[in-house]
Amino acid sequence: MAYGKTVGPTCGTSQQTEIDQGTRIPLASPVPGANAKSGGKERVLGTCELVLTRTTFSKKSTMGELSHRGCRLFYTLEDVEREKKIYGKTAIPLGTYDIKLARSPRFDRVLPLLLNVPNFTHVLIHNGSYAENTDGCILVGNTKGDDFLGGSRKAVDALMKFLQPYASASAGIRIRVQHGKGAQASDK
């Protein structure tokens, strides 16, 4: 797949940076290996904080957006929020969770694994299109519809490419799960 480059604002600043149109991830995101010979384009990583903002709640799913430094990276789909957990059919609680990249036997690949989620185990960020695919995990995609994500496999590949430098540098990765301002219920 060919990726085009466009110039866009750097998240949270007035500076400009190139944005990869295929992944919508800033190309100027820091990468490990800072040195004077690199022309200042590389720098040591700090902790990567992803933000999952839940925006739409239906009877079937919870839709949202995954962002980094205020820039949306992907759309998300989770199970329904519930006061009382139903195994495999409930979204994780709001909060901030550390992430490690770990091999999933189910998916036979390395994926982001959320750590220390109360009353949940093995919460991954992985591909899928419908709430039936979540089992309490977070799905990511490039497009969205009613209770649906599209382009999910490509989104997971792009997310892993984005997170790998942070994991390689032992910089730390975490995710904050929150409700968005103006979050809305859907009658579907």
Backbone torsions as a table, in degrees:
resi	resn	phi	psi	omega
1	MET	NA	132.4	178.8
2	ALA	-88.6	136.7	179.1
3	TYR	-111.8	130.1	175.6
4	GLY	-90.5	165.2	179.3
5	LYS	-121.8	135.2	172.9
6	THR	-129.9	154.1	177.6
7	VAL	-91.1	131.4	179.3
8	GLY	-145.0	170.6	-179.1
9	PRO	-68.1	141.7	172.1
10	THR	-71.2	135.0	-176.7
11	CYS	-56.8	125.4	175.5
12	GLY	80.9	3.9	179.6
13	THR	-137.2	173.0	176.2
14	SER	-95.3	0.4	178.6
15	GLN	-72.4	163.5	177.9
16	GLN	-106.5	146.5	175.9
17	THR	-145.3	160.9	177.3
18	GLU	-81.7	138.6	178.6
19	ILE	-113.3	128.9	175.8
20	ASP	-74.5	115.1	-176.5
21	GLN	-64.9	-29.2	-179.1
22	GLY	-69.8	-38.1	-177.3
23	THR	-111.4	-14.5	-175.4
24	ARG	62.2	21.8	178.8
25	ILE	-98.0	132.1	179.0
26	PRO	-59.4	128.4	178.5
27	LEU	-69.0	-19.9	-180.0
28	ALA	-87.2	10.0	175.8
29	SER	-57.1	138.5	-174.8
30	PRO	-63.5	145.6	177.1
31	VAL	-129.3	154.8	-178.1
32	PRO	-67.8	159.2	173.3
33	GLY	103.7	35.7	-178.5
34	ALA	-60.6	135.2	171.6
35	ASN	-160.6	158.2	-175.9
36	ALA	-65.7	-26.7	-177.5
37	LYS	-73.5	-15.0	-176.6
38	SER	-81.6	-0.8	179.8
39	GLY	75.7	17.2	177.4
40	GLY	79.0	6.3	-178.3
41	LYS	-81.7	-19.3	178.8
42	GLU	-111.2	146.0	176.0
43	ARG	-150.4	162.9	-178.8
44	VAL	-69.1	139.9	-176.7
45	LEU	-80.7	144.3	165.3
46	GLY	-97.8	-173.4	179.5
47	THR	-65.2	136.9	175.4
48	CYS	-89.0	118.5	175.6
49	GLU	-111.0	112.1	173.1
50	LEU	-86.4	149.4	176.6
51	VAL	-125.4	122.2	174.7
52	LEU	-102.0	114.5	-180.0
53	THR	-107.4	115.5	178.7
54	ARG	-79.3	127.5	-173.2
55	THR	-118.7	-31.3	-174.8
56	THR	-136.2	131.5	-176.7
57	PHE	-121.0	121.3	177.4
58	SER	-120.0	-178.2	177.3
59	LYS	-72.9	-16.6	-176.9
60	LYS	-105.2	-30.5	-173.0
61	SER	-158.1	172.8	173.0
62	THR	-120.0	119.9	-179.5
63	MET	-102.3	152.5	178.8
64	GLY	-165.5	-163.0	179.3
65	GLU	-135.4	141.1	175.0
66	LEU	-104.2	125.0	-176.8
67	SER	-131.3	165.2	175.7
68	HIS	-140.0	124.4	-178.4
69	ARG	54.3	36.9	176.8
70	GLY	83.2	-0.9	178.5
71	CYS	-103.9	126.7	177.5
72	ARG	-67.2	129.5	175.5
73	LEU	-98.8	-46.5	-174.2
74	PHE	-149.5	162.7	168.6
75	TYR	-87.5	155.2	179.6
76	THR	-126.2	156.3	174.4
77	LEU	-139.7	131.5	178.0
78	GLU	-133.6	173.0	172.1
79	ASP	-66.6	176.8	179.8
80	VAL	-73.1	142.0	171.5
81	GLU	-71.9	135.1	179.5
82	ARG	-138.2	149.4	175.4
83	GLU	-71.0	-39.3	178.9
84	LYS	-112.2	124.2	-175.4
85	LYS	-64.7	134.9	168.7
86	ILE	-115.3	120.7	-174.0
87	TYR	-52.9	129.2	176.3
88	GLY	73.0	6.0	-177.3
89	LYS	-137.7	20.4	-176.3
90	THR	-132.2	134.5	175.7
91	ALA	-69.9	150.5	179.2
92	ILE	-67.0	157.6	179.1
93	PRO	-66.9	154.7	172.4
94	LEU	-60.4	147.2	179.2
95	GLY	153.2	-175.6	179.1
96	THR	-116.4	131.5	-174.6
97	TYR	-132.0	138.6	172.5
98	ASP	-71.9	152.9	179.3
99	ILE	-126.2	139.7	167.1
100	LYS	-126.6	151.7	176.4
101	LEU	-87.6	122.8	-174.7
102	ALA	-140.9	150.4	178.0
103	ARG	-71.8	130.2	176.4
104	SER	-100.7	119.8	176.5
105	PRO	-61.7	-34.9	-178.6
106	ARG	-64.9	-42.6	-176.9
107	PHE	-98.4	-7.5	179.3
108	ASP	53.0	45.2	176.6
109	ARG	-161.9	167.2	176.4
110	VAL	-81.1	132.5	-179.1
111	LEU	-140.8	160.5	174.4
112	PRO	-68.3	128.0	179.6
113	LEU	-115.4	122.2	177.8
114	LEU	-80.1	135.8	-176.0
115	LEU	-105.9	145.5	172.9
116	ASN	57.6	43.3	175.0
117	VAL	-84.3	120.3	-176.5
118	PRO	-56.9	128.8	177.1
119	ASN	66.0	15.3	178.0
120	PHE	-131.4	150.2	172.2
121	THR	-133.1	154.8	175.8
122	HIS	54.4	45.2	177.6
123	VAL	-83.9	116.5	-177.7
124	LEU	-112.0	162.3	163.3
125	ILE	-104.8	117.3	-175.2
126	HIS	-146.5	-179.0	-178.9
127	ASN	-84.0	158.6	178.8
128	GLY	158.4	161.7	-176.0
129	SER	-117.1	-21.8	-173.8
130	TYR	-130.4	161.6	178.7
131	ALA	-56.5	-30.9	179.4
132	GLU	-63.3	-18.0	-178.6
133	ASN	-90.1	-3.9	-170.3
134	THR	-86.3	-45.3	-173.4
135	ASP	49.0	39.4	179.0
136	GLY	88.1	-2.2	-179.6
137	CYS	-90.8	-179.4	178.6
138	ILE	-108.8	126.9	176.1
139	LEU	-100.6	145.5	175.5
140	VAL	-123.5	149.5	178.8
141	GLY	-154.4	167.9	-179.9
142	ASN	-92.9	-21.1	177.9
143	THR	-133.1	163.9	-179.4
144	LYS	-142.9	157.3	173.2
145	GLY	-143.3	-164.8	176.6
146	ASP	-69.1	115.2	179.3
147	ASP	54.2	36.0	-174.9
148	PHE	-148.6	143.4	170.7
149	LEU	-122.1	141.9	174.0
150	GLY	-117.6	160.5	178.4
151	GLY	64.5	32.3	-172.8
152	SER	-69.3	-42.0	-179.2
153	ARG	-63.7	-42.2	177.8
154	LYS	-65.4	-36.4	178.4
155	ALA	-64.7	-43.3	178.4
156	VAL	-63.7	-42.7	177.6
157	ASP	-59.5	-44.3	-179.9
158	ALA	-67.0	-38.9	178.1
159	LEU	-63.1	-43.1	179.0
160	MET	-63.9	-40.4	177.9
161	LYS	-62.4	-37.7	179.4
162	PHE	-69.7	-41.4	-174.8
163	LEU	-80.9	-26.1	-173.5
164	GLN	-54.3	-44.9	179.1
165	PRO	-60.0	-35.7	178.4
166	TYR	-66.2	-43.0	179.3
167	ALA	-66.5	-42.4	-179.3
168	SER	-63.7	-32.3	-179.3
169	ALA	-89.1	1.8	-175.7
170	SER	52.0	37.7	-176.6
171	ALA	-81.5	-19.9	-178.1
172	GLY	94.8	140.4	177.6
173	ILE	-135.1	136.0	174.5
174	ARG	-144.3	164.7	179.3
175	ILE	-132.0	134.9	174.5
176	ARG	-107.5	123.8	179.7
177	VAL	-104.0	123.3	-174.9
178	GLN	-144.7	164.9	170.9
179	HIS	-88.1	143.7	177.7
180	GLY	-84.6	157.6	172.9
181	LYS	-67.3	133.4	179.4
182	GLY	75.5	17.8	177.3
183	ALA	-55.6	143.5	-173.1
184	GLN	-130.8	148.0	174.4
185	ALA	-84.8	144.6	176.2
186	SER	-107.1	143.9	179.5
187	ASP	-86.1	10.9	-179.1
188	LYS	-94.0	NA	NA
